[in-house]
């Protein structure tokens, strides 16, 4: 059963429809990313922590390579 929607009613219908569903921007943004405590809430390390982790891994790899070289001799 099709009803004919007149221009004013159609505009009101579109306004109500748009108000009821979230916009594209709202769908893409999660509350965790927008919260002020996002860094504490996430398990990912921040940039400084990442640098420290990489430096530690480089040192560890150097030590492991030296151990392997000594083991081969």
N, CA, C and O atoms as a DFTB+ gen file, in Angstrom:
292 C
 N C O
     1  1       0.846      -1.172       0.000
     2  2       0.000       0.000       0.000
     3  2       0.893       1.237       0.000
     4  3       1.597       1.489       0.978
     5  1       0.873       1.989      -1.054
     6  2       1.692       3.186      -1.166
     7  2       0.877       4.427      -0.857
     8  3      -0.220       4.626      -1.377
     9  1       1.441       5.246      -0.001
    10  2       0.810       6.521       0.306
    11  2       1.580       7.611      -0.405
    12  3       2.804       7.556      -0.520
    13  1       0.864       8.577      -0.869
    14  2       1.526       9.699      -1.497
    15  2       1.963      10.661      -0.404
    16  3       1.154      11.111       0.408
    17  1       3.252      10.967      -0.395
    18  2       3.778      11.888       0.607
    19  2       3.921      13.252      -0.047
    20  3       4.578      13.401      -1.077
    21  1       3.311      14.215       0.553
    22  2       3.362      15.575       0.036
    23  2       4.666      16.234       0.467
    24  3       5.296      15.791       1.428
    25  1       5.079      17.297      -0.243
    26  2       6.393      17.902       0.012
    27  2       6.655      18.249       1.485
    28  3       7.729      17.934       1.997
    29  1       5.719      18.879       2.169
    30  2       5.949      19.258       3.562
    31  2       6.072      18.011       4.433
    32  3       6.948      17.925       5.293
    33  1       5.193      17.058       4.201
    34  2       5.243      15.816       4.969
    35  2       6.534      15.045       4.672
    36  3       7.120      14.421       5.557
    37  1       6.955      15.103       3.423
    38  2       8.182      14.413       3.042
    39  2       9.385      15.037       3.743
    40  3      10.273      14.331       4.220
    41  1       9.403      16.375       3.801
    42  2      10.505      17.043       4.494
    43  2      10.510      16.694       5.980
    44  3      11.566      16.441       6.559
    45  1       9.336      16.680       6.588
    46  2       9.248      16.316       8.003
    47  2       9.697      14.872       8.215
    48  3      10.403      14.565       9.176
    49  1       9.280      13.995       7.310
    50  2       9.670      12.589       7.397
    51  2      11.190      12.445       7.310
    52  3      11.784      11.679       8.068
    53  1      11.818      13.177       6.391
    54  2      13.272      13.115       6.243
    55  2      13.987      13.667       7.470
    56  3      15.015      13.132       7.886
    57  1      13.448      14.731       8.045
    58  2      14.053      15.312       9.248
    59  2      13.995      14.311      10.395
    60  3      14.976      14.118      11.112
    61  1      12.844      13.678      10.561
    62  2      12.687      12.693      11.638
    63  2      13.595      11.493      11.391
    64  3      14.216      10.976      12.320
    65  1      13.671      11.055      10.145
    66  2      14.503       9.902       9.799
    67  2      15.974      10.202      10.072
    68  3      16.694       9.361      10.611
    69  1      16.422      11.410       9.697
    70  2      17.816      11.784       9.917
    71  2      18.129      11.919      11.398
    72  3      19.227      11.577      11.837
    73  1      17.176      12.413      12.165
    74  2      17.409      12.599      13.598
    75  2      17.491      11.271      14.328
    76  3      18.147      11.173      15.365
    77  1      16.840      10.255      13.803
    78  2      16.798       8.980      14.516
    79  2      18.039       8.122      14.299
    80  3      18.347       7.273      15.135
    81  1      18.758       8.323      13.200
    82  2      19.946       7.497      12.965
    83  2      21.213       8.333      13.148
    84  3      21.216       9.525      12.840
    85  1      22.286       7.718      13.648
    86  2      23.523       8.466      13.858
    87  2      24.171       8.850      12.528
    88  3      24.043       8.147      11.525
    89  1      24.856       9.967      12.553
    90  2      25.536      10.415      11.341
    91  2      26.756       9.535      11.086
    92  3      27.149       8.744      11.944
    93  1      27.348       9.674       9.913
    94  2      28.524       8.882       9.545
    95  2      29.673       9.163      10.512
    96  3      30.400       8.252      10.907
    97  1      29.830      10.438      10.888
    98  2      30.902      10.809      11.801
    99  2      30.691      10.173      13.173
   100  3      31.643       9.703      13.797
   101  1      29.441      10.160      13.641
   102  2      29.148       9.548      14.935
   103  2      29.387       8.046      14.904
   104  3      29.846       7.473      15.893
   105  1      29.083       7.403      13.787
   106  2      29.300       5.959      13.691
   107  2      30.779       5.622      13.693
   108  3      31.180       4.591      14.233
   109  1      31.600       6.487      13.090
   110  2      33.029       6.202      12.982
   111  2      33.784       6.469      14.277
   112  3      34.821       5.854      14.529
   113  1      33.276       7.378      15.097
   114  2      33.972       7.726      16.330
   115  2      33.505       6.838      17.466
   116  3      32.309       6.742      17.743
   117  1      34.435       6.205      18.106
   118  2      34.073       5.404      19.272
   119  2      34.267       6.248      20.522
   120  3      34.996       7.240      20.498
   121  1      33.628       5.865      21.593
   122  2      33.725       6.641      22.830
   123  2      35.110       6.537      23.442
   124  3      35.555       7.459      24.125
   125  1      35.802       5.425      23.207
   126  2      37.136       5.267      23.787
   127  2      38.103       6.271      23.173
   128  3      38.905       6.873      23.887
   129  1      38.035       6.456      21.857
   130  2      38.945       7.396      21.201
   131  2      38.668       8.824      21.611
   132  3      39.584       9.646      21.635
   133  1      37.422       9.141      21.935
   134  2      37.072      10.512      22.263
   135  2      37.228      10.830      23.741
   136  3      37.196      12.001      24.120
   137  1      37.393       9.830      24.577
   138  2      37.437      10.087      26.012
   139  2      38.803      10.635      26.406
   140  3      39.808      10.326      25.766
   141  1      38.841      11.452      27.463
   142  2      40.126      12.018      27.900
   143  2      41.073      10.965      28.464
   144  3      42.286      11.173      28.495
   145  1      40.531       9.847      28.906
   146  2      41.364       8.787      29.476
   147  2      41.656       7.696      28.458
   148  3      41.893       6.547      28.831
   149  1      41.642       8.041      27.185
   150  2      41.798       7.030      26.133
   151  2      43.125       6.290      26.258
   152  3      43.192       5.084      26.023
   153  1      44.177       7.011      26.625
   154  2      45.484       6.357      26.728
   155  2      45.481       5.338      27.854
   156  3      46.034       4.248      27.705
   157  1      44.864       5.680      28.982
   158  2      44.806       4.750      30.105
   159  2      43.883       3.581      29.802
   160  3      44.119       2.463      30.260
   161  1      42.829       3.839      29.029
   162  2      41.861       2.794      28.724
   163  2      42.386       1.811      27.682
   164  3      41.995       0.644      27.679
   165  1      43.257       2.269      26.810
   166  2      43.745       1.385      25.751
   167  2      44.961       0.612      26.241
   168  3      45.656       1.047      27.160
   169  1      45.208      -0.516      25.631
   170  2      46.371      -1.327      25.982
   171  2      47.581      -0.963      25.139
   172  3      48.675      -1.476      25.373
   173  1      47.400      -0.091      24.171
   174  2      48.501       0.269      23.289
   175  2      49.432       1.252      23.989
   176  3      48.959       2.189      24.633
   177  1      50.746       1.060      23.878
   178  2      51.672       1.997      24.509
   179  2      51.707       3.321      23.753
   180  3      51.474       3.373      22.545
   181  1      52.004       4.392      24.493
   182  2      52.110       5.688      23.826
   183  2      53.461       5.782      23.112
   184  3      54.259       4.845      23.157
   185  1      53.706       6.889      22.470
   186  2      54.898       7.028      21.621
   187  2      56.196       6.869      22.419
   188  3      57.121       6.194      21.966
   189  1      56.269       7.484      23.600
   190  2      57.488       7.382      24.401
   191  2      57.724       5.939      24.839
   192  3      58.853       5.451      24.803
   193  1      56.659       5.261      25.250
   194  2      56.790       3.862      25.649
   195  2      57.223       3.001      24.466
   196  3      58.018       2.075      24.629
   197  1      56.706       3.301      23.282
   198  2      57.098       2.546      22.091
   199  2      58.586       2.720      21.811
   200  3      59.265       1.757      21.455
   201  1      59.105       3.950      21.970
   202  2      60.529       4.197      21.743
   203  2      61.375       3.407      22.730
   204  3      62.396       2.825      22.364
   205  1      60.936       3.393      23.993
   206  2      61.685       2.651      25.009
   207  2      61.660       1.153      24.723
   208  3      62.670       0.470      24.894
   209  1      60.524       0.647      24.293
   210  2      60.409      -0.778      23.968
   211  2      61.324      -1.132      22.800
   212  3      62.008      -2.155      22.833
   213  1      61.339      -0.281      21.758
   214  2      62.200      -0.542      20.603
   215  2      63.673      -0.509      20.989
   216  3      64.456      -1.337      20.525
   217  1      64.056       0.453      21.844
   218  2      65.448       0.531      22.289
   219  2      65.823      -0.725      23.071
   220  3      66.910      -1.273      22.884
   221  1      64.934      -1.178      23.940
   222  2      65.182      -2.397      24.716
   223  2      65.342      -3.605      23.795
   224  3      66.235      -4.428      23.991
   225  1      64.469      -3.706      22.788
   226  2      64.540      -4.841      21.864
   227  2      65.822      -4.819      21.045
   228  3      66.393      -5.872      20.763
   229  1      66.285      -3.627      20.659
   230  2      67.553      -3.532      19.919
   231  2      68.716      -4.041      20.770
   232  3      69.552      -4.816      20.304
   233  1      68.754      -3.589      22.031
   234  2      69.822      -4.032      22.933
   235  2      69.755      -5.544      23.149
   236  3      70.780      -6.226      23.143
   237  1      68.545      -6.057      23.338
   238  2      68.371      -7.497      23.546
   239  2      68.852      -8.280      22.322
   240  3      69.517      -9.308      22.451
   241  1      68.503      -7.777      21.131
   242  2      68.930      -8.455      19.900
   243  2      70.450      -8.448      19.747
   244  3      71.031      -9.431      19.288
   245  1      71.102      -7.337      20.131
   246  2      72.567      -7.276      20.072
   247  2      73.181      -8.324      20.992
   248  3      74.119      -9.028      20.619
   249  1      72.635      -8.413      22.197
   250  2      73.155      -9.385      23.165
   251  2      72.948     -10.812      22.656
   252  3      73.842     -11.651      22.766
   253  1      71.770     -11.080      22.100
   254  2      71.493     -12.423      21.578
   255  2      72.425     -12.777      20.422
   256  3      72.874     -13.919      20.315
   257  1      72.718     -11.806      19.558
   258  2      73.642     -12.055      18.446
   259  2      75.043     -12.370      18.959
   260  3      75.718     -13.255      18.433
   261  1      75.481     -11.638      19.996
   262  2      76.802     -11.898      20.574
   263  2      76.858     -13.294      21.179
   264  3      77.856     -14.002      21.041
   265  1      75.779     -13.683      21.850
   266  2      75.728     -15.021      22.452
   267  2      75.800     -16.087      21.361
   268  3      76.494     -17.091      21.519
   269  1      75.087     -15.873      20.256
   270  2      75.121     -16.836      19.154
   271  2      76.514     -16.929      18.535
   272  3      76.973     -18.017      18.189
   273  1      77.193     -15.768      18.396
   274  2      78.549     -15.769      17.840
   275  2      79.500     -16.541      18.744
   276  3      80.331     -17.314      18.266
   277  1      79.376     -16.329      20.056
   278  2      80.245     -17.045      20.997
   279  2      79.954     -18.543      20.979
   280  3      80.866     -19.359      21.119
   281  1      78.694     -18.899      20.808
   282  2      78.323     -20.314      20.781
   283  2      78.850     -21.025      19.551
   284  3      79.133     -22.221      19.613
   285  1      78.990     -20.327      18.438
   286  2      79.482     -20.941      17.196
   287  2      80.982     -21.181      17.251
   288  3      81.481     -22.106      16.610
   289  1      81.715     -20.360      18.008
   290  2      83.182     -20.489      18.065
   291  2      83.610     -21.614      18.909
   292  3      84.809     -21.854      19.058
